[in-house]
């Protein structure tokens, strides 16, 4: 009998049979683990199994590669604090969906696990202004954890550390303003907050960051598996795009952009 107990993040939940659920968990030592929760779809247990929740999980199976049986107790709930903040909820859903889709099952990534906990805690405790810069730095860290780190410290052409305004879409290396030359239209804009932890940027910078990390996640992580980016990530992109368009038009950025009647909220 294989068994473990550990703090774990709920990355995804889907119904299974009558009243049960299949959950994907991320823990520090065991990485991604899949399990079945009996009664997980019930009204009593549903609040526990919300995306982004931190739980104390117990996983049991006869063999390590089998679908385990899971029970848990609550530790921290993120979503309950963000019910009136759709953008922040979209950030939580996107981060969990990316981790769920990108990380291999059963492979420990302790540093990324702790960074994801810190990110979700930040979103839940200090949701305003939306910590999108911190979220996108986490996407950059996810790429690095998977072996696709972006080199944003020096220019790929000149070796200088100054005026780094672009990134090569092929190599993921920074390019300076001076070295961009006639190729600038083929390069990806580099928002300052991705290279400088003290910068937070604004809506237009966040959109540039979403395009930048999304390009490499799509090309290097999901594209090689012939999969699209997770739908939750695409929904977050659309929200940030509308926010940037409102900023360009001089609109009120404190409110939520209008959504169509059929768009997921």
N, C-alpha and C positions, 0 to 999 in steps of 0.2 A: 504494500500500500504506500503510495506517494502522498505526502501531505506537507503543507507549509502554512504559516500564518504570518502576515506582514501588512504594513500600511500600503494601500494601493489606490491608484486613481482610476475612476470609472471612465473609460474612453468611449465606449459605445454599448448600447443595449438594443436588443430586438426581441420581439415576441417569439415564443417557442411553445407549440402545443396549446393546451388549455390552461392559461394562467401562469405558465413558467416563462423564463426569459434566458437568452444567451447573452452573457456579458463578456466584454473584453476589458481586462485590467492591466495596468502598468505598475509594477512594483520595483523597488530599488535592486533587489537581488535576483529576481526571477524574470524581469523584463515583461514582455507581453504574454499574458496567460488568458486562455479562453475557458469559460465555465458555464454550467447551467445552474440557474437559481430557481428552485421550486417555489412557486408562488410569487416569483419576481414581478409578474405583471399585475398583481393584486393591488387594490387601492391602498392597503396597509404598507406594502413594501415599495411601491412605485417611487415615493419621495427619496428613498435611500439610493435607488439605482438611477440617478440622474447624471448625465454627462458632466464631468468636471468635479464630481464629489470625491472627497478623500475618505476612504473607509478602512477599517481594520478587517481584512478579508481572511477567510480560511478556505483553502483549496484542497480538495482530496480527489484522488483517482487511483485506480489499480496500477496504471502504468503512466510514465511521465508524458507520453505523447497522446494520451487519451483526453477526451473532453472531461474536465473535472466537475465535481459538484462544489458549489460555492455558497457560503453564508458570510454575512458581514454585519458589522456594527458601524454606525456613523461616527466620523471624526470631524469633518468640516464640509459644509454645504456652500457651494459658490452660487449656483443658479438662483437660490431663494432670495439672495440679496440683489439680484439684477433683473427682477421681473419687469421693471419699468424702463430698462436700459437695453434695447434691442441690439445696439452696436456692440456693447460689452458682452452680451450673451453670444453674439456671433463670433467674437474673438475666442471665447471659451470653446465653442463648438468646433471652430476651425483648428485650434491648436490640438485638441483631442483627436480630431479626425486625421490630421497629418501624422501624429504619432502612431495612431492605430494603423494607418495605411503604409507608413514608411519603415517602421521598425520591425525586424524579423522576430517571429515568435520564439520565446524562450531564451533570448539573448539579453543579458543585463546591460543597461546603460545608466549606471547610478548617477553620473553627473547631470545628464540630460533630465533624468527623473526629478532630481532636486531643483533644477532650473525651471521645470514645468510647474512644480508645486509653488515656487516663488512667484512665477508669472500669474498663475491662477489666484493666488492669495492677493497679489497686488491689484488685479482686476476687481476682486471682490471687496477688498478693504478700501481702496482709493480709486473708484471707477471714474471719477471726474477730476480733470479732463481725461478722456480715454487714453490709456497707456499704450497707444498703437506702436510707438517707437520701441517700447520694451517688447511688445509682441513680435515685431519684425526682427529684432535682434535675436529673439528665440528661434525664429525660422532660420536665420543665418547659422545659429549654433546647431540646429538640427542637421543642416547640410554638412557642417564640419564633423559632427558625430558619425555621419554615414560615410565619411571619407571624401566629401566633395566640398571642402572648405574654400571659401572665397578669400583671395589674397587682396585685402584692401589697404595694405600698409604702405606700399610703394608702387610707383608707376612701372608697368610692365615694359615700357619702351625706354625710359630714361633713368629709372632707378630712383628718381626723386621722391620725396615724401610730401611735397607741397602741391597745392592746387589740384587735388585728385577729385575730378568731377565726373568721371565716367568709369564704366566697367566693360571689359570685353565680353560679349555674349558667348564666345567660344571657350575662353580659358577661365573666366571668372576672376581675372586680375584687373586691378585698378589702372586707369589711364589718366594722365594729367591733362589739363586744359591745353597746354602747349603741344603735347604729343598727339592730341586727337586729330588735329589737322582736317583733312578732307574726309576723314573717316567718322567724324563725330555723329553724323546722322545714322550710322550703323551701330553705334555704341549705346549702352544703357546708361541713363543718368544715375549718378551715385549720390543719394541724399546724405547729408553730413552726419546724421544720427547713426547710420550704420557703421561708420568708421570712428565715430567719437561718442563715447558713452554719456558725455555731459550734454549732448544736444538732444532735443525732443522733436524739433521740426513742427510743421503744420500740415494741414490737409493735402496740399499739393506735394509736399515731401513724402507723406505717407503713401500716396498713390504711386509715386516713383519707386518707393521701397517695395510695395506690393508687386509691382511689375517686375522689379529686379529679382527678388527672391522667388517669385512665382515662375519666372523663366527657368531658373536652374532646378527648382523642384520638379517642374514639368519635364525638363529635358533629361536630367541626370537621375532622378529618383523614380518618378511614376512613368515617364515615357519609356524607359528601358523595359518596363513590365507591360507596355502597351495599355496603360491605364491613364485616364484623365485625372486631373487634380480632384480631390474630394469636393463634393457639391457644397459642403459647409465652407470650404475655403473660397469657392467662387462666389458664394453669397456675401461673404465678408468683403471680397474685392468690390462687388457692386455697391455696397454701402459706403466704402471709402471713396469710390469713384464719384458717387453722388455728393459726398461731403466736399470733395475737391472742386466739383463743379459749382457748388454753392459758394465756396470761398472765392472762386474766380469771378462769380457774378455779384459778389458783395452781399450774399445772403446771410441769414441768421444761422450760424453754425451750432447754436446751442440746442436746436430742435432736431427731431428725427426727419430725414428726407421722406417725402411722400412716396408710398409704395402703391403699386398696382393692385387691383382686387385679387389677383391670382398669385401674387408673389409671397413666398414663405416669409414669416416674421420670426 
